Amino acid sequence: MPVIVKLDELLARQNMTLTQLAGRIDITLANLSILKTGKARAIRFGTLEALCRELKCQPGDLLSFADDDSKASK
C-alpha cells in the first residue's frame, strides 16, 4: 500500500499508548489498530481531525505517500 500511516512514531513522541489515544478520540481500539497497521482502506476526515488534535500534528505528519517504484528501489 503506497499510503503509510506513521501513528507509532507520533504515539511515541507523545508518550501515549494506542489505548489512551482510542479513549481520547472516541474510536474503538480495534479500528485504531487497523489504521495503525496500515490495513485501513479509508479514514474519515473527522477521525483524521481528532487524531491530529490529540497528537498535535498535521495530516502530513500522520500520513505519507510512497510510490511503489520507490519501495522497490530500496
C-alpha positions in Angstrom: 0.0 0.0 0.0 1.6 3.3 -1.0 0.0 5.3 1.8 2.0 4.9 5.0 0.5 5.6 8.5 3.1 6.9 10.9 0.9 6.5 14.0 3.6 4.6 16.0 6.1 7.5 15.6 3.6 10.1 16.7 2.4 8.0 19.7 6.0 7.5 20.8 6.6 11.3 20.5 3.6 12.0 22.8 4.4 9.1 25.2 0.9 7.8 24.6 -0.5 4.3 24.1 -2.9 3.2 21.4 -5.4 2.5 24.2 -5.1 6.0 25.6 -5.5 7.6 22.1 -8.5 5.4 21.4 -10.2 6.7 24.5 -9.4 10.3 23.9 -10.8 10.4 20.3 -13.7 8.0 21.0 -12.7 5.3 18.5 -12.6 1.6 19.1 -9.1 0.2 19.8 -9.8 -2.4 17.0 -10.4 0.3 14.4 -7.4 2.4 15.6 -5.2 -0.8 15.4 -6.4 -1.4 11.8 -5.4 2.2 10.9 -2.0 1.8 12.7 -1.1 -1.4 10.9 -1.9 0.1 7.5 -4.8 -2.2 6.9 -7.4 0.5 6.8 -8.9 1.2 3.4 -10.2 4.7 4.3 -10.2 7.3 7.0 -12.9 9.8 7.8 -12.0 13.4 8.0 -13.5 13.6 11.5 -11.2 10.8 12.6 -8.2 12.4 11.0 -9.1 15.7 12.6 -9.4 14.1 16.1 -6.0 12.3 15.6 -4.3 15.5 14.6 -5.8 17.4 17.5 -4.8 14.8 20.1 -1.3 14.1 18.6 -0.7 17.8 18.0 0.3 17.2 14.4 -0.7 17.9 10.8 -2.2 15.3 8.5 1.1 15.1 6.6 2.8 14.1 9.9 0.5 11.2 10.2 0.2 10.0 6.6 2.8 9.8 3.8 2.8 8.5 0.3 5.5 6.1 -1.0 5.4 5.3 -4.7 5.6 1.5 -5.3 8.6 2.2 -7.5 10.5 3.9 -4.7 9.9 0.9 -2.4 11.3 -1.5 -5.0 14.5 0.5 -5.4 15.3 0.4 -1.6 
